[in-house]
Amino acid sequence: MLNITTRLPFIISIYIFAANTVLAQDSYTTLVPLPSIDDFTKGEDGWAVGLGLGIEYESAYEGSDEFGLEVDPAGAVQYRRGDNIFYWAGEALGWRGLRYDKWLFDAAIAFEEGREESDSDEGHLNGLGDGDEGTEIVLQTRYALDNNWRYWLDGRVVASENGNLGLFGIGYRFGGQNNGTGSEIAIVAVFHDSDYANKDFGINARQSAASGLQETHLSGGFRSFGLNYNYRTYIAKNWQVFGEAVYEHYSGDIKDSPITRNNYEAEVGVGFIYIF
């Protein structure tokens, strides 16, 4: 067993490491101090790069009762100019900007991957064919209800050739850090048009004949309510660890679609990012 003399240098080292980590976290302010908004610029103009990996345990597809693990790249390439950040994150290219300290605007063009029959290991999608891939435009705004982004409102519109979706929510941030670390939680309501609803839950005549499932046509309107939780922290000067949990509970005629084997979609993910 270590005595107090041999343990003391170890204890001091841990203390210094923790202190340096805290100093690194408090030494700058992100564009918006929310863990769900990536900002690798550390408050400085110019280029910033964060690269890492994330692992998710999630529903195999929307409405699925099958779950599985998936490993995805994480991070982004960003360029900051004052209160504007231009970014490339995976399959999305966009811009976000802060206005009047309380308005955050975000606009992006993203690639949408379609659902595949093989997403169901148990064959529940057999005969439905692969979903269409496409490009979508994502417009988002957040408004702070106080001076420190403790509470905020969220609005988002997703427009694509496969339909349109809208999201409205309210969020709360825990902790008082200004560098994007800590945690937050948000409650959202989601709406979609008929094209977007049928993209994932509708079954046309051809699909019905091939799959044996009842032909189904859905209308637009209220889609679901959801709960999102985000966490982010530093474990060293340039290393971030992040986590996310998402729950979406379907409502309306989505629950009656033969594709819907669960009336919810869920996802839990963790990962790390190194900031260059």
N, C-alpha and C positions, 0 to 999 in steps of 0.2 A: 504494500500500500504506500502511496506517495505521502510524505510528510509535508508540512506547510511550507518548508523551505524550497523543496523541489517543485511544489505546485504553484508557488507564487509567480515565477516567470510565465508559466502557462496561462494563469489567470490574467496577468497584465497584458499578455498578447491578445487574448480574447477581448479584453476591454478596449484595447487600442483599435482592433479590427472593427468592433462594433461602433466605436466613436467615429472612426474614419468613414464608415459606411453612412452613418447618420449625417456627418458633415457633407458627404458627397450628395446625399439626397436633398439637403436643405440649401444648397449653394446656387440653385437656379430655379426659374419658374417656366413651366411649360405654357404653350399657347392657351390651353384650357386644362385645369387641374383635375381631369377625370381619368380614371384607370382604363376606361373603354376607348379613349382617344389616344392612339399612338403618337408620340412626339419624341423623336430621338435627337433633336437638335440641341438640347440642353440650353435653350434660351438664346442661342447664337444664330446669326444669319449665316447662310451657306449650306453646303451639302452635309447630309447625315445618313448613315447606313446602319440598320439593325438587322441581323440575320440570326435565325434559330430554328427550332423545331417544336411542334406541338403534337400531343397525342390526345385523341378524343374517343370517348365511349359514347356512341350516339345511335339513334334510330337509323335503320338501314335505308329508309326512304320515308317520305312524309306519309303518315298513317300506318306505318309498319309496326308489327309487334316483335320484330327481330332487331337485335342490337349487335354492334360490333365495334372493334377498335380500328382507328384510322390514324396514320401518321402523316402530317402535312408540314410543309415549310412555314415559317413564321417570320414576320418582320417587314421592312419596307425600305425603299430608297426615297429620301426626302430632300427637298430644297426649300429653305426658309428665307423669306424676305419680309422683315418686320412682322406684321400680324397675318401673314399669308404663308401657307405651306403647300407646296406642290409635291405630289407623292405618286409612287408606283408600288403597289402592294399586291403581289401575286397576280391575280387576273383583273386588277382594277387600276385605272389611271385617273387621278383626280386632283382637286384643289379644295382646301378648306381655309376659311378666313375668320378672324375675330373682329367684330365691329362693336364699338361703344362699350367694350368690356363685358357685355351681357349677351350678345348675339353671336352664335357660331353658325356659319354656313358651310355646307359641304356639297360638292357636286362631283360625280364620278361616272365614268363609263366602265362597265364591267362585263366580263364574259360569263354567261350562264350555262352551266353544264346541265344537260338534260338527264332525266332518269333513264336507267337501263333495265332491261328485263333481268339481267344477272344480279341486280341489286338485292333480289330476294333469293337467298340460298334454298328456301323451301318451295320455290316455284310459284309463289302467289302472284307474280307478275307475268307469268307465261301467257303468250298470246296478245299482250297489250302493246308489244313493240317498244322501241326505244323512244324516249321523249326528244323533242327538238331542242338542239342547242341554239343559242342566240346571244345577242348583245342587249344589255339593259342600261338605262340611264337612271342613276340614283341621285335624288335631291333630298337634302336633309338640313334641318335647322334645329338648334337648341337655344333655349332662352333661360338665362339664370334668373331665379326668383329672389336672389339675394346677391350681396357683393362678393361672395366667396364660392359661388357655385355649389352651395350646400344642397339646394333644391333647384331643379330645373324642369322645363317642359321640353318635349321632344316631338318633332313631326318629320315624317319621311314618306317620300313617294318613289315607287319603283315603276318605271315605264319600260315596256319591252314589246316586241312583236308578238309575244305569247300572252299578253295581258298586262294589267296594271294592279298595283297593290299600294295601300296606304297604311301608315302606322302612326298612332298617336299615343304618347305616354308621359309619365311623370317619374322623376328619379330623385334619389337621395344619395349624397356622398358622405361616407364615414371618414373621420379624421380631418386634420387641417393642413396636410402637406400641399405644397404648391408645385411639386415636380411630377405629378401624375401617378404617384404611388398611393397605396391604400386600397379601399374597396368602395363599391357602390352597388345600389340595387335599383331596378326600374320595373314599373308595371305598365304594360302596354295593351292597347286594343288595336286589332288588325282588321282591315277591310279589303275586299278585292272585287274585281268585276267578274263577269261570267267567263270570259276567256281564261283568266288566271285560275279561276276555280276549276274549270274543266281540264286545264293543263295537267294537273296532278291527281284529280279525283273523278273526272268524267270518263265515260266509256261510250265510244261511238259504235255504230252498227257493225263495222268491220272488226273492231276489237272485241265486241260482244260475241260475234260468231267464232272468232279464233280462240277466245279464252273461256267461253261458257259462262261468263259473268253477265249479269243483267245490264242492258243498255241504260246509261245514266247521263242525264244532262242537268247541270247545276246552274243556279242563278247567282248573281253577284250580291254583295251586301256584307254583313258582319261575318268575319271568318273565325276569329279566335281572340282569346286574351292570353297574355303571356307574362312571364316573370324572368328577368335577366339579372344575373349577378356577375360582377367582374372584380378581379383582384390583381394587383401588380405591386412588386416590391423589388428592391435591389439586394443582392446577396454579395456584391462586390462593386467596385467603382463602375465597371462597364457591363455587369451581368444583371439582367432582369429575369425574374420568374413571374409568370402570369397564370391566372386561372379563370375559368368561366363556367357558369352553369346556366342553361337555358331550358325553360319549360313553356310549351305552347299547348293550350287546351282548345280543341276544336269545338265549334258550335254550329248550329243550323243544320242544313242538309248535308254538310260534309260528313257528319257522323253516320249518315245513312248510306253513303257510297260503299259499294262492295270492295273497293280498294282499301277503305279505312278499317284496319283490323285493331287498331288502338285509336281512341279518340284524343290522343295527345302525341306530341313529339318532344323528346327530351335529349339533352346533350350535356356532358360534363367533360371539360378539357383542361389540361395543364401543359406548360411548356416553358422554354427558356429562350432568351434573346441576348446576343452579344452586340453591344453598340460600339462601332468602330470610331 
